[in-house]
Amino acid sequence: MRRCDDVKNLKEADVGLSSHPHILTSSHPPAFILLAPQMGENIGAVARAMSNFGLSDLRIVAPRDGWPNPAAEAMAAHGEHLIKNALVVDTLGEALTDITTLYATTPRQDVLGKPVFSPGEVMQTNITLQGERAGVAILFGPERAGLSNEDIVLCDGIISIPVSAENPSLNIAQAAVVIAYEWFINSRKSGNPEISGVSHHLKMDPRFRGDVSTKAELEGLFDHAKILLDRVNYFREPGKTKLMWQHMRSIWVKSELTSQEVRTLRGMVRAILRLL
Amino acid sequence: MRRCDDVKNLKEADVGLSSHPHILTSSHPPAFILLAPQMGENIGAVARAMSNFGLSDLRIVAPRDGWPNPAAEAMAAHGEHLIKNALVVDTLGEALTDITTLYATTPRQDVLGKPVFSPGEVMQTNITLQGERAGVAILFGPERAGLSNEDIVLCDGIISIPVSAENPSLNIAQAAVVIAYEWFINSRKSGNPEISGVSHHLKMDPRFRGDVSTKAELEGLFDHAKILLDRVNYFREPGKTKLMWQHMRSIWVKSELTSQEVRTLRGMVRAILRLL
């Protein structure tokens, strides 16, 4: 697995210091994260689409056929630099160290009570007159199976691309085209007074206050809390553990905890564990 | 060249009777016309994208590798019925017998003074609260060369998909995804008061009066007029003939002639020719 130089820096950032530039300043194009992609051709086609619409932050988690993948490079056309600079990692967590807002692409709608947005709504939510929110990523599942509940649990929302009921199955690269295109046209009109209403609304959004926790910080809290809950035998029925734990994490994701709040909660967990 | 049953009917309609349902009633999804497409895979990918977004009227003019094309069927996935039902013809004119409003997809902007629209603008122009304009088609050029001035001359406007300046080269199927997606999201909100302003504006548009000429009728006029102009030696400088003729046709396209006006003009041409 090849990794770009950024990984080490990202990991260092994850250890303790959290200096995430969540503030709305100029342009912060979203990252596209491909989880366990199967075909190199599809990875390449996603890179090409991203490049066509001005995106460059491609992250690939556990690609089926290893890395590098010549089929991906061949298909990327003029987007091959995205393939060369892609962050390639083994686990989703490693791709999320600087991500504060994560959207799942899935045709499924009613998953863990997550809010559902159209591609245009997602972009209008994250791009305002003042600029663009940093730390946003779009998560794409493996071609055949798509995203599981386990993957979606960390997401703040679901992107649902409107499609015909007669043929709703979108290829991963086609989905990437639509989302990248919506980002591009919305980022171009970010100086447009039309969306100032949205902008006003977003000032109220806690994720815009500038200190929201990263997904990696949240995962650290989850791991820590799981140790505690296992110790006190909270999950008594093994058959229900997974579902209970998914719902619990979903609640924490929805709470939009700040980095400070995550540290406070972990301190609490640590204090309880010490007494057990 | 295989042709579907519709061709014969279309040709009969072209002979004289013009009963084109240009009136705005419910849904009239646009046709996609592929001019001299090269790769079967691309034809299939366009069919798949159309099908994903509820479009079905695919027309193919002079495909490089003949027809049927197994690569097109394989790539179409659940859109294979579009491939099977496609209208496949030898000349662009044959694909236009019921088309009144034609848009060229090209990255070129300043062609023959044609107005340039974004994909969203095109769809908002043709879909209103009252329904959708019939006889609209989107023209895609061959992969390598794209559309020539000769192809664009018949078009009422250019669709320009906003792309990054660093990698502006969109694959034909990616362009089809964006345009089909824009049609789908706009057709779904056709009952939405947001676009009523557009709707009001369009009532003034002569193309909505219900009697605009088809592209085939216009071509009939052009051919007729060309005979007359050649007879009177209008094009004295052979080197300039093509350009002069392109501009003249462009003017007639812009005039948005009704079927009746085309017949009147052809009657005039016929009368002059009789005296020569």
Boltz contact constraints between the chains, C-beta under 6 A:
constraints:
  - contact:
      token1: [A, 51]
      token2: [B, 167]
      max_distance: 6.0
  - contact:
      token1: [A, 52]
      token2: [B, 163]
      max_distance: 6.0
  - contact:
      token1: [A, 52]
      token2: [B, 167]
      max_distance: 6.0
  - contact:
      token1: [A, 52]
      token2: [B, 170]
      max_distance: 6.0
  - contact:
      token1: [A, 53]
      token2: [B, 164]
      max_distance: 6.0
  - contact:
      token1: [A, 54]
      token2: [B, 164]
      max_distance: 6.0
  - contact:
      token1: [A, 78]
      token2: [B, 167]
      max_distance: 6.0
  - contact:
      token1: [A, 162]
      token2: [B, 184]
      max_distance: 6.0
  - contact:
      token1: [A, 162]
      token2: [B, 185]
      max_distance: 6.0
  - contact:
      token1: [A, 163]
      token2: [B, 52]
      max_distance: 6.0
  - contact:
      token1: [A, 164]
      token2: [B, 53]
      max_distance: 6.0
  - contact:
      token1: [A, 164]
      token2: [B, 54]
      max_distance: 6.0
  - contact:
      token1: [A, 167]
      token2: [B, 51]
      max_distance: 6.0
  - contact:
      token1: [A, 167]
      token2: [B, 52]
      max_distance: 6.0
  - contact:
      token1: [A, 167]
      token2: [B, 78]
      max_distance: 6.0
  - contact:
      token1: [A, 170]
      token2: [B, 52]
      max_distance: 6.0
  - contact:
      token1: [A, 174]
      token2: [B, 177]
      max_distance: 6.0
  - contact:
      token1: [A, 177]
      token2: [B, 174]
      max_distance: 6.0
  - contact:
      token1: [A, 177]
      token2: [B, 177]
      max_distance: 6.0
  - contact:
      token1: [A, 178]
      token2: [B, 181]
      max_distance: 6.0
  - contact:
      token1: [A, 181]
      token2: [B, 178]
      max_distance: 6.0
  - contact:
      token1: [A, 184]
      token2: [B, 162]
      max_distance: 6.0
  - contact:
      token1: [A, 185]
      token2: [B, 162]
      max_distance: 6.0
